[in-house]
């Protein structure tokens, strides 16, 4: 569903009731004495340790939609952390009224008076759609992240991988307008407990011991997928492509249907860009060459041998590493070659590599820690009953 969101409120949508809670005091911004002053209010480390979650507030002067400067308030927060205490638990669309109510109360405690209606109509400048993909069958995030790395993503996106304890902790594509991130949620929580600087997740509110206990008792592994839309322009472009019609407001974007469409779109991109040759497992080099010839009669010897060589190169390099090595050659030629590679036919090659990811996103069932605790209690109770019977 929705995780992080950044809202902007114009001057007529809120009232500062405790300017001294901001640093420097909000009086300076409200008086318009210096248009360059920015006043902030963030949750303290003590509050986070005591499991008190608050948004990050920034008060300053910005240009509105008409190009005029006015006082505006930026509100940045993780919605599940605000309402549910952590973002392992996921929100549902029906949680929206309660979420708004909670945000009104918390902002009031931070010295900002705002109505529920104003929050619903607040403009969204950043939104992160996310899903926790839970594995309880022995599958691991490491396996899927390695598959994700093999997608032939354009070099215009900055790909970053961070390894903390084994290769494959996280992988993401980044540019200024948006970012797609995949990471091992449980490993990230573990790193966050050691140092906030070493983890992807910030403002940790969930006890790692709780997750570790569940992981050990249920073989619980969690792959986190996030699509972070950081510009309104990108939102408009993407929504037009996906035939999504909505206002770019808090209420307009907090929808299960939108989250599902956005996440599935990028899973589609992964499957589309991941070369089919990677999924084909020939018994020998001779079988590979024969399969290429027999199943692609429209291709000549030159193209067949090029694809044969590509498959062999994939045995030692990822598609992106291979692209970097050939960076000095024509980009157009490279991507044309990759298009040809995606359009070949091979027996039993197109596996549902990301089928389990797609299945959980399509269902979009909210993950709740309590459900796994309940299962664990039932397992313990069942085992105890069996022991007594014995």
C-alpha positions in Angstrom: 0.0 0.0 0.0 1.3 3.5 0.8 4.3 3.9 3.0 6.1 7.3 3.0 4.3 10.4 1.8 5.2 14.1 1.7 2.3 16.5 1.8 2.4 20.3 1.3 -0.1 22.6 3.0 -0.6 26.2 1.9 -0.9 29.0 4.5 -4.7 28.9 4.6 -4.8 25.2 5.4 -3.1 25.3 8.8 -2.4 27.4 11.9 0.8 27.3 13.9 -0.2 27.3 17.6 3.2 26.6 19.2 5.9 28.3 17.0 8.5 27.7 19.7 8.4 24.0 19.0 10.0 24.7 15.6 13.8 25.3 15.2 14.3 28.2 14.7 11.0 29.5 16.0 8.2 29.5 13.4 7.7 33.2 14.2 10.5 34.1 11.8 8.9 32.4 8.9 5.4 33.6 9.6 6.5 37.2 10.0 8.1 37.0 6.5 11.1 38.9 7.9 13.5 36.8 5.9 12.2 34.7 3.1 15.1 32.4 3.2 14.5 31.1 6.7 13.4 27.5 7.0 12.0 26.2 10.3 11.9 22.5 11.2 10.5 20.1 13.7 11.6 16.5 13.7 11.0 13.6 16.1 13.8 13.2 18.7 15.8 10.0 19.2 14.3 9.8 22.7 10.8 9.8 21.2 11.7 7.1 18.8 13.3 4.9 21.5 10.0 5.3 23.4 8.1 4.3 20.3 6.6 7.7 19.8 6.4 8.4 16.1 5.9 11.9 14.7 6.2 13.4 11.2 9.0 15.6 10.0 7.8 19.2 9.5 9.4 21.9 7.4 8.0 25.4 7.4 9.2 27.9 4.8 8.3 30.0 1.9 7.8 28.4 -1.5 6.2 29.3 -4.8 2.6 28.1 -5.1 0.9 26.9 -8.3 0.4 30.5 -9.4 4.1 31.3 -9.0 3.7 33.5 -6.0 5.7 33.0 -2.8 3.7 32.0 0.3 4.3 30.2 3.6 3.9 26.5 3.2 4.2 23.5 5.5 5.8 20.3 4.3 4.8 17.1 6.3 6.8 14.0 5.7 5.9 10.7 7.4 5.6 7.0 7.2 1.9 6.3 7.3 2.1 2.7 8.8 4.5 3.8 11.4 2.1 6.6 12.5 -0.9 4.3 12.7 0.5 0.8 13.3 3.8 1.5 15.0 6.0 0.0 12.3 6.0 -0.6 8.5 6.3 -4.3 8.7 2.6 -4.0 9.2 0.8 -2.7 6.2 -2.2 -0.3 5.8 -5.4 -1.0 4.1 -7.6 1.4 2.2 -10.2 1.3 5.0 -7.6 2.6 7.4 -7.7 6.1 5.8 -10.3 7.8 8.1 -8.5 6.5 11.2 -5.1 7.6 9.7 -6.4 11.1 9.0 -7.8 11.3 12.5 -4.5 10.2 14.1 -2.5 12.7 12.0 -4.7 15.6 13.0 -4.1 14.7 16.7 -0.3 14.3 16.3 0.1 17.5 14.3 -1.9 19.3 17.0 0.6 18.0 19.6 3.4 19.4 17.4 1.8 22.9 17.4 0.0 22.7 14.1 -3.7 23.0 13.9 -5.2 21.4 10.8 -8.6 19.9 9.8 -9.2 16.4 8.4 -10.6 18.0 5.3 -7.4 20.1 4.8 -5.2 17.0 5.1 -7.4 15.0 2.6 -7.0 17.8 0.1 -3.2 18.4 0.7 -1.0 18.2 -2.3 1.4 15.2 -2.5 4.9 15.9 -3.8 6.4 12.5 -2.9 4.8 9.1 -2.4 6.2 5.6 -1.8 4.1 2.6 -2.8 5.4 -0.5 -1.1 4.7 -4.2 -0.5 6.3 -6.7 1.9 6.6 -10.0 0.1 6.6 -12.7 2.8 8.2 -16.1 2.3 7.5 -18.9 4.7 8.5 -21.8 2.5 12.3 -21.5 2.7 12.6 -18.9 -0.2 14.9 -16.0 0.5 15.2 -12.3 -0.6 18.7 -13.1 -1.7 17.5 -15.4 -4.5 15.1 -12.9 -5.9 17.4 -9.9 -5.6 20.0 -11.8 -7.7 17.3 -12.4 -10.3 16.3 -8.7 -10.2 19.9 -7.7 -10.8 19.9 -9.5 -14.1 17.2 -7.1 -15.6 18.6 -5.1 -18.4 17.9 -1.6 -16.9 19.1 1.4 -18.9 22.3 3.1 -17.7 20.4 6.4 -17.4 19.3 5.1 -14.0 21.9 4.9 -11.3 21.9 1.3 -10.0 23.1 0.9 -6.4 23.7 -2.3 -4.4 24.6 -2.3 -0.8 26.0 -5.5 0.8 26.2 -5.7 4.6 26.5 -9.3 5.4 26.2 -11.5 2.3 26.0 -10.3 -1.2 22.5 -9.3 -2.2 21.1 -7.3 0.8 19.6 -4.7 -1.4 19.3 -3.5 -5.0 17.7 -0.3 -6.4 17.4 1.8 -9.5 17.6 5.5 -8.9 17.1 8.8 -10.7 15.9 12.2 -9.5 12.3 11.6 -10.5 11.8 8.1 -9.0 13.4 5.1 -7.5 12.6 1.4 -7.3 14.1 -0.5 -4.4 14.2 -4.1 -3.3 15.8 -5.1 0.0 15.8 -7.8 2.6 13.6 -6.4 5.3 14.7 -8.6 8.2 18.4 -8.0 7.4 17.8 -4.3 7.2 16.1 -4.3 10.6 19.1 -6.1 12.0 21.5 -3.5 10.6 19.3 -0.6 11.8 19.5 -1.9 15.4 23.3 -1.6 15.1 23.4 1.8 13.3 20.8 3.9 11.6 23.4 5.0 9.0 23.9 1.4 7.8 20.3 0.6 7.0 17.8 1.6 4.3 15.0 2.0 6.8 15.1 4.9 9.2 13.2 5.7 12.4 12.9 2.0 13.3 9.9 1.4 15.5 9.8 -2.4 15.4 11.7 -4.7 17.8 14.1 -6.7 15.8 13.8 -9.5 18.4 10.1 -9.9 17.4 11.0 -10.3 13.8 13.9 -12.7 14.6 11.7 -14.9 16.7 9.1 -15.1 14.0 11.8 -15.8 11.4 13.2 -18.7 13.4 9.9 -20.2 14.2 8.3 -19.8 10.7 11.3 -19.5 8.4 10.0 -16.0 7.9 11.8 -14.0 5.2 10.6 -10.7 3.8 11.5 -9.0 0.5 10.5 -5.4 0.6 9.6 -3.7 -2.7 9.2 0.1 -2.9 8.4 2.4 -5.8 9.3 5.9 -4.7 7.7 8.6 -6.9 9.6 11.8 -6.0 8.2 14.3 -8.4 4.6 15.2 -9.3 5.7 15.3 -12.9 6.7 11.7 -12.7 3.4 10.8 -11.1 1.4 12.4 -13.9 3.5 10.6 -16.6 3.2 7.2 -14.9 -0.5 7.5 -14.1 -1.2 8.5 -17.7 0.7 5.5 -19.0 -1.3 3.2 -16.6 -4.6 4.9 -17.3 -5.0 6.0 -13.7 -7.3 9.0 -13.2 -7.0 10.7 -9.9 -6.1 14.0 -8.1 -2.5 14.2 -6.7 -3.9 14.7 -3.2 -3.6 12.6 0.0 -7.1 11.2 -0.5 -6.7 10.8 -4.2 -3.5 8.8 -4.0 -4.2 6.6 -1.0 -5.9 3.8 -3.0 -5.2 0.1 -3.1 -5.9 0.1 -6.9 -3.2 2.6 -7.6 -0.6 0.9 -5.4 -1.3 -2.4 -7.1 -1.0 -1.0 -10.6 2.2 0.9 -9.9 3.9 -2.1 -8.3 2.8 -4.5 -11.0 4.0 -2.2 -13.7 7.6 -2.4 -12.4 7.3 -6.2 -12.0 6.3 -6.2 -15.6 9.3 -4.1 -16.5 11.6 -6.6 -14.6 10.2 -9.5 -16.6 10.3 -7.7 -19.9 13.9 -6.6 -19.5 15.3 -9.8 -18.1 16.8 -11.7 -21.0 15.1 -15.1 -21.8 18.5 -16.6 -22.3 19.1 -16.4 -18.5 16.3 -18.9 -17.8 17.3 -21.5 -20.3 19.4 -24.4 -18.9 20.8 -26.5 -21.7 22.4 -29.8 -20.9 25.5 -28.9 -23.0 26.8 -26.2 -25.3 25.8 -28.3 -28.3 22.2 -28.4 -27.0 22.2 -24.7 -26.6 23.4 -24.1 -30.2 20.9 -26.7 -31.5 18.0 -25.1 -29.6 18.8 -21.7 -30.9 18.9 -23.0 -34.5 15.8 -25.2 -34.4 13.5 -22.8 -32.4 14.5 -19.6 -34.3 14.4 -20.5 -38.1 14.0 -16.8 -39.0 17.5 -16.0 -37.7 20.6 -16.4 -39.8 23.9 -18.0 -38.7 25.4 -14.7 -37.6 22.6 -13.8 -35.2 22.5 -17.3 -33.9 26.2 -17.3 -33.0 25.9 -13.8 -31.5 23.1 -15.1 -29.2 25.2 -18.2 -28.4 28.0 -15.9 -27.3 25.7 -13.8 -25.3 24.5 -16.8 -23.3 28.1 -17.8 -22.6 28.9 -14.2 -21.5 25.9 -14.4 -19.1 27.5 -17.3 -17.3 30.2 -15.0 -16.0 28.7 -11.4 -16.1 25.4 -9.8 -15.3 23.6 -8.0 -18.1 24.5 -4.6 -16.6 28.2 -5.5 -16.1 28.2 -6.7 -19.8 26.7 -3.4 -20.9 29.3 -1.4 -19.0 32.1 -3.3 -20.7 30.6 -2.4 -24.1 29.8 1.2 -23.1 32.0 2.8 -25.8 29.9 1.2 -28.5 26.6 2.5 -29.9 23.8 2.5 -27.3 21.2 2.1 -30.0 23.0 -1.0 -31.4 23.2 -2.5 -27.9 19.5 -2.1 -27.1 18.6 -3.4 -30.5 20.6 -6.5 -29.8 18.9 -6.9 -26.4 15.5 -6.6 -28.1 16.5 -9.4 -30.5 17.6 -11.4 -27.5 14.3 -10.9 -25.8 12.3 -12.0 -28.8 13.9 -15.4 -29.3 12.2 -18.7 -28.7 13.6 -21.4 -26.5 11.8 -24.5 -25.0 10.6 -24.1 -21.4 12.8 -21.0 -21.0 10.2 -18.4 -20.0 9.8 -19.2 -16.3 7.6 -17.3 -13.9 10.7 -15.9 -12.3 8.8 -13.3 -10.3 5.6 -15.2 -10.1 5.5 -15.2 -6.3 6.1 -11.4 -6.2 3.3 -10.9 -8.7 0.9 -13.1 -6.8 1.3 -11.3 -3.5 1.0 -7.9 -5.2 -2.1 -8.9 -7.1 -3.7 -10.1 -3.9 -2.5 -7.0 -2.0 -3.4 -8.6 1.3 -2.1 -6.4 4.1 0.7 -8.0 6.1 0.2 -7.9 9.8 2.7 -9.1 12.4 -0.2 -10.2 14.6 -1.2 -12.9 12.1 2.2 -14.5 12.3 2.2 -14.3 16.1 -1.2 -16.0 16.1 0.1 -18.8 13.9 3.1 -19.2 16.1 0.9 -19.5 19.2 -1.2 -22.1 17.5 1.9 -24.1 16.5 3.2 -24.0 20.1 -0.2 -25.0 21.5 -0.4 -27.9 19.0 3.1 -29.1 19.9 2.3 -28.9 23.7 -0.9 -30.9 23.2 1.0 -33.6 21.3 3.7 -33.7 24.0 1.0 -34.1 26.7 -0.6 -36.9 24.7 2.7 -38.6 24.4 
